[in-house]
Amino acid sequence: MIAMIDIPEVIRTFNAGRDAERLALKYRNMRANPFSFLRGTCHLFYERLPQAEALTAAPPAWLCGDLHLENFGSYKGDNRLAYFDQNDFDETALAPCTWDLLRLLTSILVATRSDGPESTKFGSPLAKACLDAYANALAEGKVRWIERDTADGLIRELLDAVSTRTRSAFLEMRTDIQRKQRHIRLDGHKALPVSRQQRERVFTFLEQFAGKQDNPEFFQPMDVARRIAGTGSLGVERYIILVRGKGSPDGNYLLDLKEALPSALTPHTEASQPAWGNQAERIITIQKQSQAIPMAFLNAVKIGKKSFILRSLQPSEDRVRLNLKPRAMPANTLLIQDMARITAWAHLRSSGRRGAANADELMDFASHRKWQKSLLELSSACSEQTLHDWKEYCLAYDDGFFETAGKKS
């Protein structure tokens, strides 16, 4: 039985204190459709997690935490090759392995319903394909990864495009040149201006960070802007930073600096969490052990009392989205199966570490069918709950509740 709660108030309280301008964008995005609402309310998903043996008796694993269709994507690794993997570990925590899978299955069902009545019929077959692929990959016990040479279908098309994109072309997309100097393009869509205080704070940090690197000139800051990206994290302190890199104008690099907050999972899991030095250390440590190859420039850093994740800027467009047309179902199925396998490989890759179940325990768990049937039923219930909560949220949003809340935050 899921407890009755005041959905608008829970959301307002969770987001209190965030940057008002970007928080307003988050609230608007969540109003658009149930899938965007699911993306923006990871905390609510776990607060309303059903009580079921499939979710309490599963072996513990290091989870992505906020696993949904759009937290998979391509990125350039620290070896400069393009990979397709989970790409957001902000909510990572040690918890039953089925929690990741439940959120992914729920996102499939919600996404297909968000696309219109005709697409609803695709949800259950895709969810079943996802579950089977995860269980089979976990039972096999072998860790693999997806790069350009091993990818097929939609992922191969994405990695082909990413592999051929030059840094200068990416810079042209996100910056302008004025008097032979690059500046971040403040378009209100991907970047917003910073205050003088914010600019000085970021520049001071990066100059100190650069002094500790082998090539300090590479990290010389040139410009900074507030970054707009994602849904769940909109409003947290986050910046795009333009650095000198290998020289101006075409050798410049773009970095992403994002505040690290506590995981939404930890209040709800009984698994004992390690004593991390800070939240960024938690995220970076698990990301590095879960991904086949870590992202370029991935670092846990501190600015004052806050911890941040520093990494190469990854274009938010480098994701694969479902094409919910009948003719596209084979490609969609292959995509979903690859996402499920990636999830199983991540769980296996971090198995036996910092309290996680070992590979043999995960493999044995995968061979049982009872939890798999239960998880499909639970994901259907969670998707219905998400739709109900979204409708309640929409009523409050349309009444102006979140406009007032955004001004207070």
Beta strands, then each sheet from edge to edge (+ up, - down):
strand 1: 60-63
strand 2: 72-76
strand 3: 82-86
strand 4: 93-96
strand 5: 146-147
strand 6: 175-178
strand 7: 181-184
strand 8: 191-192
strand 9: 221-227
strand 10: 238-243
strand 11: 253-259
strand 12: 299-303
strand 13: 306-312
sheet 1: 1+ 4-
sheet 2: 2+ 3- 5+
sheet 3: 6+ 7-
sheet 4: 8+ 9- 10+ 11- 13+ 12-
end
